[in-house]
């Protein structure tokens, strides 16, 4: 994850009155990877390029811009992920715009609701590719929120996405007070919200461990997981090779079942576990316990009836299904025109699919392990504070609730 704009984050937050005020306005404190701090960095380091820029948009709006033949508006969901959007008024925040760069409002298109249309498709696509002249273009949306929209989730859901950075997302009827999380406008439900937290140490960490333990063979790595019991015989590990935010910690700590968390040995842990399969399961279980702890702290209800679903992206499994070019029409004949809602419901029947339910006895095994994992994270967080790094970050002067968790 890009961390090159931490200085810009700090300056933007100070300009609006601090971290909590930025979070109150936009749904999140400034994050280095978001558009607002990135725009400020361009303004500070490439002033002439900024001055010559007429419009600023997002990659998620690029396809919509191509299809309408003009700069498309940014929808509320994507706008709320820029540190520039006021969640109360559903408009650009003038305070944040001024804190970011001068004359920024005139460079941004007005934000629109996710269910608003951008306009008709450009004539080029009608003439060149035989699109219908009355084809309407909807607002563009990023991959993460598109995934949430695509799986038709009901109330009280939690989505865990695994990638270069992992993320958990939760739905909320009312806007939550999550100063460490990122609160976004819901992509499909007006006036509702999504809480999202991103974690730095994602697929890169897992790939490195797979390479170390199984020579990069994921089948072999998966077999290591199957060869170890739930709870991993008490072996747990907290891996933060890159400094994390939940908690604010960096480093690796491994505990065996016989380590007393109040002892001196707990500060250092062990250098490695006796078998590679214990290392493999400690990594995966540690990450899952970490994400579960953060979700519970954010108010998500996890109980005995929780279940795991696997969702597949439901949009256009085959390109020709809804294609109106001459070749496809001649091959299958013209079908009655369907509304997008009808088409979407037909294409996503049975999604998501139930894949797993809690294994009996797992609560008794993992509840004490989760408490031990939290203690490990607290120790890593204390070591990070002692090293002096925390004083350089744009964090509130008082510890946030999520950092108090650890």
C-alpha positions as CSV (number, residue, x, y, z in Angstrom):
1,X,0.0,0.0,0.0
2,X,1.2,3.5,-0.9
3,X,2.5,5.4,2.1
4,X,4.3,8.2,0.3
5,X,1.6,10.8,1.2
6,X,1.7,10.6,5.0
7,X,2.9,14.2,5.2
8,X,0.0,15.3,3.0
9,X,-2.4,13.3,5.2
10,X,-1.2,15.1,8.3
11,X,-1.5,18.5,6.7
12,X,-5.0,17.9,5.4
13,X,-6.2,16.7,8.8
14,X,-4.6,19.7,10.6
15,X,-6.3,22.0,8.1
16,X,-9.8,20.7,8.9
17,X,-9.3,20.6,12.7
18,X,-7.6,17.2,13.3
19,X,-8.1,13.5,12.7
20,X,-11.4,13.2,14.4
21,X,-12.9,16.1,12.5
22,X,-11.7,14.6,9.2
23,X,-13.3,11.3,10.1
24,X,-16.5,13.0,11.1
25,X,-16.7,14.9,7.8
26,X,-15.6,12.2,5.3
27,X,-16.0,8.9,7.1
28,X,-12.3,8.2,7.5
29,X,-9.1,9.8,8.7
30,X,-6.7,10.6,5.9
31,X,-5.2,7.4,4.3
32,X,-2.1,7.8,2.1
33,X,-3.6,5.7,-0.7
34,X,-6.8,7.8,-1.1
35,X,-7.4,10.4,-3.8
36,X,-7.4,13.5,-1.6
37,X,-3.8,13.1,-0.2
38,X,-2.7,12.0,-3.6
39,X,-4.1,15.1,-5.3
40,X,-2.4,17.3,-2.6
41,X,0.9,15.5,-3.3
42,X,0.6,16.3,-7.0
43,X,-0.2,20.0,-6.2
44,X,2.8,20.2,-3.9
45,X,5.4,18.4,-6.1
46,X,4.1,19.1,-9.6
47,X,2.4,22.5,-9.4
48,X,2.5,23.2,-13.1
49,X,0.9,19.9,-13.9
50,X,-1.9,20.6,-11.4
51,X,-2.5,24.1,-12.8
52,X,-2.9,22.7,-16.3
53,X,-5.3,20.0,-15.2
54,X,-8.9,20.8,-16.2
55,X,-10.7,17.7,-14.7
56,X,-9.8,15.1,-12.1
57,X,-11.7,11.8,-11.9
58,X,-11.1,8.3,-10.7
59,X,-10.1,5.1,-12.5
60,X,-13.4,3.6,-11.5
61,X,-15.2,6.3,-13.6
62,X,-12.9,5.7,-16.7
63,X,-15.1,3.2,-18.5
64,X,-18.3,5.2,-17.9
65,X,-16.4,8.3,-19.3
66,X,-15.5,6.4,-22.4
67,X,-19.0,5.1,-23.0
68,X,-20.7,8.5,-22.6
69,X,-18.0,10.3,-24.5
70,X,-17.4,12.8,-21.7
71,X,-16.0,13.0,-18.2
72,X,-18.4,10.9,-16.1
73,X,-19.5,11.9,-12.6
74,X,-18.2,10.1,-9.5
75,X,-20.8,8.2,-7.6
76,X,-21.4,8.6,-3.9
77,X,-19.7,5.3,-3.0
78,X,-16.5,6.1,-4.8
79,X,-16.6,9.8,-3.7
80,X,-16.8,8.8,-0.1
81,X,-13.5,7.0,-0.5
82,X,-11.5,10.2,-1.4
83,X,-11.3,12.1,1.9
84,X,-13.1,14.9,0.1
85,X,-16.8,14.0,0.4
86,X,-19.2,15.2,3.2
87,X,-21.2,12.2,4.3
88,X,-23.8,14.4,5.9
89,X,-24.6,16.7,2.9
90,X,-23.7,14.1,0.2
91,X,-21.6,16.8,-1.6
92,X,-18.0,17.7,-1.8
93,X,-16.8,19.2,1.5
94,X,-15.5,22.7,0.9
95,X,-13.3,22.4,4.0
96,X,-11.6,19.3,2.7
97,X,-11.3,20.7,-0.8
98,X,-9.5,23.8,0.5
99,X,-7.3,21.6,2.7
100,X,-6.4,19.5,-0.4
101,X,-5.6,22.0,-3.2
102,X,-6.8,25.4,-4.5
103,X,-9.7,25.6,-7.0
104,X,-10.3,21.8,-6.7
105,X,-14.1,22.0,-6.9
106,X,-14.0,23.2,-10.5
107,X,-11.8,20.3,-11.4
108,X,-14.3,17.7,-10.0
109,X,-17.6,16.7,-11.5
110,X,-20.6,16.9,-9.1
111,X,-21.0,13.5,-7.3
112,X,-24.2,11.5,-8.1
113,X,-26.1,8.7,-6.4
114,X,-25.1,5.2,-7.5
115,X,-28.5,4.6,-9.0
116,X,-28.3,7.7,-11.2
117,X,-27.7,7.4,-14.9
118,X,-24.7,9.1,-16.5
119,X,-26.5,9.6,-19.8
120,X,-26.9,7.9,-23.2
121,X,-24.1,6.0,-24.8
122,X,-22.0,8.0,-27.2
123,X,-22.9,7.9,-30.9
124,X,-19.5,6.3,-31.8
125,X,-20.6,3.0,-30.1
126,X,-24.0,3.1,-31.8
127,X,-22.5,3.6,-35.3
128,X,-19.3,1.5,-34.9
129,X,-20.5,-1.3,-32.7
130,X,-24.3,-1.3,-33.2
131,X,-25.2,-0.4,-29.6
132,X,-28.8,0.6,-29.2
133,X,-29.2,4.4,-29.4
134,X,-31.3,4.4,-26.2
135,X,-28.6,2.5,-24.2
136,X,-28.1,4.3,-20.9
137,X,-24.8,4.3,-18.9
138,X,-24.8,3.9,-15.1
139,X,-22.2,5.3,-12.7
140,X,-18.9,3.5,-12.6
141,X,-17.8,1.8,-9.4
142,X,-14.6,0.2,-8.1
143,X,-13.9,-3.5,-7.7
144,X,-14.4,-3.7,-4.0
145,X,-17.9,-2.0,-4.0
146,X,-18.9,-3.8,-7.2
147,X,-18.2,-7.1,-5.5
148,X,-20.4,-6.0,-2.6
149,X,-23.2,-5.0,-5.0
150,X,-22.8,-8.1,-7.1
151,X,-23.5,-10.8,-4.4
152,X,-26.9,-9.5,-3.2
153,X,-26.1,-9.6,0.5
154,X,-28.8,-9.3,3.1
155,X,-28.6,-7.5,6.4
156,X,-25.8,-8.3,8.9
157,X,-23.2,-9.4,6.5
158,X,-19.4,-9.3,6.6
159,X,-17.2,-9.6,3.5
160,X,-13.6,-10.6,3.8
161,X,-11.6,-9.9,0.6
162,X,-8.1,-11.3,0.3
163,X,-5.7,-9.5,-2.0
164,X,-2.5,-7.4,-2.0
165,X,-4.2,-5.8,1.0
166,X,-6.9,-7.7,2.8
167,X,-10.2,-5.9,3.8
168,X,-13.3,-6.5,5.8
169,X,-16.5,-4.8,5.0
170,X,-19.7,-4.6,7.1
171,X,-23.1,-3.0,6.5
172,X,-24.8,-0.5,8.8
173,X,-28.3,1.0,8.7
174,X,-27.1,4.1,10.4
175,X,-23.7,5.8,10.0
176,X,-21.4,4.2,12.6
177,X,-18.8,6.1,14.6
178,X,-15.7,4.2,13.5
179,X,-12.8,6.6,13.5
180,X,-10.3,4.0,12.5
181,X,-12.4,2.4,9.9
182,X,-13.5,3.8,6.5
183,X,-17.2,4.5,6.3
184,X,-18.6,4.5,2.7
185,X,-22.0,5.1,1.2
186,X,-23.6,1.8,0.5
187,X,-23.4,0.9,-3.3
188,X,-26.9,-0.3,-3.6
189,X,-28.9,0.9,-0.6
190,X,-29.5,4.6,-0.4
191,X,-29.0,6.2,3.0
192,X,-27.2,3.1,4.3
193,X,-23.4,2.7,4.9
194,X,-20.6,0.3,4.6
195,X,-17.7,0.1,7.1
196,X,-14.4,-1.0,5.6
197,X,-11.0,-1.7,7.1
198,X,-7.9,-2.5,5.0
199,X,-5.0,-4.4,6.3
200,X,-1.5,-4.0,4.8
201,X,-0.1,-7.5,5.3
202,X,-2.2,-9.5,2.9
203,X,-1.3,-11.8,-0.1
204,X,2.3,-10.7,-0.2
205,X,2.8,-12.2,3.3
206,X,1.0,-15.4,2.5
207,X,2.9,-15.8,-0.8
208,X,6.2,-15.3,1.0
209,X,5.3,-17.8,3.7
210,X,4.2,-20.3,1.0
211,X,7.5,-19.9,-0.8
212,X,9.4,-20.4,2.5
213,X,7.5,-23.3,3.8
214,X,6.3,-25.1,0.6
215,X,8.6,-23.8,-2.2
216,X,5.6,-21.8,-3.6
217,X,3.4,-24.9,-3.9
218,X,-0.1,-23.9,-2.8
219,X,-1.4,-27.5,-2.9
220,X,1.4,-28.5,-0.5
221,X,0.6,-25.5,1.7
222,X,-3.0,-26.4,1.8
223,X,-2.1,-30.0,2.8
224,X,-0.1,-28.5,5.7
225,X,-3.3,-26.8,6.9
226,X,-5.2,-30.0,6.7
227,X,-2.5,-31.9,8.6
228,X,-2.8,-29.7,11.7
229,X,-5.8,-29.5,14.1
230,X,-8.0,-26.6,15.0
231,X,-6.1,-24.3,17.4
232,X,-2.7,-25.5,16.0
233,X,-1.8,-27.2,19.3
234,X,-1.7,-23.7,20.9
235,X,0.9,-22.3,18.4
236,X,-0.1,-18.8,17.3
237,X,1.8,-16.1,15.4
238,X,1.2,-12.4,14.8
239,X,2.9,-11.3,11.5
240,X,3.2,-7.6,10.7
241,X,6.2,-7.3,8.3
242,X,4.8,-4.0,7.2
243,X,3.6,-1.6,9.9
244,X,-0.1,-2.1,10.4
245,X,-2.7,0.3,11.7
246,X,-5.0,-2.2,13.6
247,X,-3.0,-2.3,15.8
248,X,-0.2,0.2,15.1
249,X,2.5,-2.4,15.1
250,X,5.3,-3.9,13.1
251,X,7.2,-7.2,13.6
252,X,6.6,-10.9,14.2
253,X,5.8,-12.7,17.5
254,X,5.3,-16.4,17.9
255,X,3.9,-18.1,21.1
256,X,3.7,-21.7,22.0
257,X,1.0,-23.0,24.3
258,X,3.3,-23.0,27.4
259,X,4.3,-19.3,27.2
260,X,2.9,-17.2,30.0
261,X,1.7,-13.9,28.6
262,X,2.9,-12.1,31.7
263,X,6.5,-13.5,31.5
264,X,9.6,-12.0,30.0
265,X,9.6,-14.8,27.3
266,X,6.3,-13.4,26.0
267,X,8.0,-10.2,24.9
268,X,10.4,-12.2,22.6
269,X,8.4,-15.4,21.9
270,X,10.1,-18.2,20.0
271,X,12.0,-17.8,16.7
272,X,10.2,-20.6,14.9
273,X,7.9,-23.5,15.5
274,X,9.2,-27.1,15.4
275,X,7.3,-28.1,12.2
276,X,6.6,-26.1,9.0
277,X,2.9,-27.1,9.1
278,X,2.6,-25.4,12.4
279,X,4.0,-22.2,10.8
280,X,1.5,-22.4,8.0
281,X,-1.6,-22.8,10.2
282,X,-0.3,-20.2,12.7
283,X,-0.2,-17.6,9.8
284,X,-3.7,-18.3,8.5
285,X,-5.3,-18.7,11.9
286,X,-3.5,-15.6,13.2
287,X,-4.9,-13.5,10.3
288,X,-8.4,-14.8,10.7
289,X,-8.4,-14.2,14.5
290,X,-7.1,-10.7,13.8
291,X,-9.9,-9.9,11.4
292,X,-12.5,-11.4,13.6
293,X,-11.4,-9.3,16.6
294,X,-11.4,-6.1,14.6
295,X,-14.9,-6.8,13.2
296,X,-16.3,-7.6,16.7
297,X,-14.8,-4.4,18.0
298,X,-16.5,-2.5,15.2
299,X,-19.8,-3.8,16.4
300,X,-20.4,-6.7,14.0
301,X,-22.4,-9.5,15.7
302,X,-20.6,-12.9,15.3
303,X,-22.5,-15.7,17.0
304,X,-23.3,-19.5,16.8
305,X,-25.4,-19.0,13.7
306,X,-22.7,-17.2,11.6
307,X,-22.0,-18.9,8.3
308,X,-19.5,-18.5,5.5
309,X,-20.6,-17.9,1.9
310,X,-18.6,-18.0,-1.3
311,X,-19.7,-15.5,-3.9
312,X,-18.8,-15.4,-7.6
313,X,-18.9,-12.3,-9.6
314,X,-22.2,-12.3,-11.4
315,X,-21.7,-9.7,-14.1
316,X,-21.5,-11.0,-17.6
317,X,-20.2,-14.5,-17.1
318,X,-20.3,-14.7,-20.9
319,X,-19.9,-11.6,-23.0
320,X,-22.5,-12.6,-25.6
321,X,-25.4,-13.0,-23.1
322,X,-26.5,-9.4,-23.4
323,X,-24.6,-8.3,-26.5
324,X,-26.5,-6.6,-29.3
325,X,-23.9,-6.6,-32.0
326,X,-25.1,-7.9,-35.4
327,X,-23.1,-11.2,-35.2
328,X,-24.6,-12.2,-31.8
329,X,-28.1,-11.1,-32.9
330,X,-28.0,-13.2,-36.1
331,X,-26.7,-16.2,-34.2
332,X,-29.4,-16.3,-31.5
333,X,-32.2,-14.0,-32.7
334,X,-33.3,-10.9,-30.9
335,X,-34.6,-11.6,-27.4
336,X,-37.2,-9.5,-25.6
337,X,-35.5,-6.5,-23.9
338,X,-35.1,-7.1,-20.2
339,X,-34.7,-4.5,-17.5
340,X,-31.4,-4.4,-15.8
341,X,-33.0,-5.5,-12.5
342,X,-34.7,-8.5,-14.1
343,X,-31.5,-9.5,-15.9
344,X,-29.5,-9.2,-12.8
345,X,-31.8,-11.3,-10.7
346,X,-31.9,-14.0,-13.3
347,X,-28.1,-14.1,-13.6
348,X,-27.4,-14.2,-9.9
349,X,-29.9,-16.8,-8.8
350,X,-28.4,-18.9,-6.0
351,X,-25.7,-16.4,-5.2
352,X,-24.1,-16.4,-2.6
353,X,-23.7,-20.1,-2.0
354,X,-23.4,-21.5,1.5
355,X,-20.0,-23.1,1.9
356,X,-19.4,-23.6,5.6
357,X,-20.9,-23.4,9.1
358,X,-19.1,-23.2,12.4
359,X,-17.4,-26.5,13.4
360,X,-18.7,-27.8,16.7
361,X,-16.3,-27.1,19.5
362,X,-14.5,-24.3,17.7
363,X,-15.7,-21.6,20.1
364,X,-14.1,-23.4,23.0
365,X,-10.8,-23.7,21.2
366,X,-10.5,-20.2,19.6
367,X,-12.0,-17.9,22.3
368,X,-8.9,-18.3,24.6
369,X,-6.6,-18.2,21.6
370,X,-8.1,-14.9,20.4
371,X,-7.5,-13.4,23.8
372,X,-3.8,-14.5,23.6
373,X,-3.5,-13.1,20.1
374,X,-4.8,-9.7,21.3
375,X,-2.1,-9.8,24.0
376,X,0.5,-10.5,21.4
377,X,-0.6,-7.6,19.3
378,X,-0.6,-5.3,22.3
379,X,3.0,-6.3,23.0
380,X,4.0,-5.6,19.4
381,X,2.2,-2.2,19.6
382,X,4.1,-1.3,22.7
383,X,7.4,-2.2,21.1
384,X,6.5,0.0,18.1
385,X,5.7,2.9,20.4
386,X,8.9,2.5,22.3
387,X,10.8,2.7,19.0
388,X,9.5,6.2,18.5
389,X,7.8,5.6,15.2
390,X,4.3,6.4,16.4
391,X,5.1,10.0,17.1
392,X,5.6,10.6,13.4
393,X,2.1,9.4,12.3
394,X,-1.1,11.3,11.8
395,X,-2.9,9.5,14.7
396,X,-5.2,11.1,17.3
397,X,-3.5,12.2,20.5
398,X,-5.8,9.9,22.4
399,X,-5.7,6.2,21.4
400,X,-8.6,5.1,19.2
401,X,-11.0,2.4,20.2
402,X,-9.4,-0.1,17.8
403,X,-5.9,0.5,19.1
404,X,-7.2,0.1,22.6
405,X,-8.4,-3.4,21.5
406,X,-4.8,-4.4,21.4
